[in-house]
């Protein structure tokens, strides 16, 4: 029986970055030419990893820098808003 997969649309350059990062994390995925990237996402941890990867490749670099900078300035135990 085939495992359920999740498809999502990402532009061509970013799709390969996401695909290779998912492979590094041992998340089962496939990416064929001119086809959507498909991944077998089974756990909440894998969902968060996928979200983080897509966010990293799709957001402008300066926005990622600003988020990281704010998190470094945030006192421990206080949530980011």
C-alpha positions in Angstrom: 0.0 0.0 0.0 1.3 3.4 -1.0 2.1 5.9 1.8 0.0 9.1 1.7 2.0 12.1 0.5 1.7 15.9 0.7 2.1 18.0 -2.4 2.9 21.6 -2.4 3.9 24.2 -5.0 7.2 25.9 -4.8 9.0 27.7 -7.6 11.5 25.6 -9.5 14.8 26.9 -8.0 13.5 26.6 -4.4 11.9 23.2 -5.0 15.3 21.5 -5.4 16.7 23.2 -2.3 13.7 22.0 -0.3 14.0 18.5 -1.8 17.7 18.1 -0.9 17.1 19.4 2.6 14.2 17.0 3.2 16.5 14.2 2.0 19.2 15.3 4.5 16.6 15.1 7.2 15.6 11.5 6.1 12.1 12.7 5.2 10.8 10.6 2.3 10.2 12.8 -0.8 10.3 12.8 -4.5 10.9 15.5 -7.0 10.6 14.8 -10.7 11.1 17.2 -13.6 8.0 19.4 -14.2 6.2 17.7 -11.3 5.3 19.0 -7.8 7.5 18.1 -4.9 5.9 15.3 -2.9 6.8 14.4 0.7 5.6 11.8 3.1 5.0 13.9 6.2 4.1 11.6 9.1 4.9 13.5 12.4 4.4 17.0 13.8 8.2 17.3 13.9 8.3 16.7 10.2 5.6 19.3 9.6 7.7 21.9 11.6 10.8 21.0 9.7 9.0 21.3 6.3 7.5 24.7 7.4 11.0 25.9 8.5 12.7 24.8 5.2 10.0 26.4 3.0 10.1 29.6 5.1 13.9 29.8 4.8 13.8 29.5 1.0 10.8 31.7 0.4 11.2 34.7 2.6 13.5 37.6 1.8 17.0 37.3 3.4 16.6 40.6 5.3 13.3 39.3 6.9 15.1 36.2 8.1 18.0 38.3 9.5 15.6 40.5 11.4 13.7 37.5 12.9 17.0 36.0 14.0 18.2 39.3 15.4 14.9 39.7 17.4 15.2 36.2 18.8 18.8 36.8 20.0 17.6 40.0 21.8 14.6 38.3 23.4 15.1 37.3 27.1 15.1 33.6 27.8 11.6 32.2 28.5 9.7 35.1 27.0 7.8 34.2 23.8 8.4 36.1 20.5 5.5 38.2 19.4 
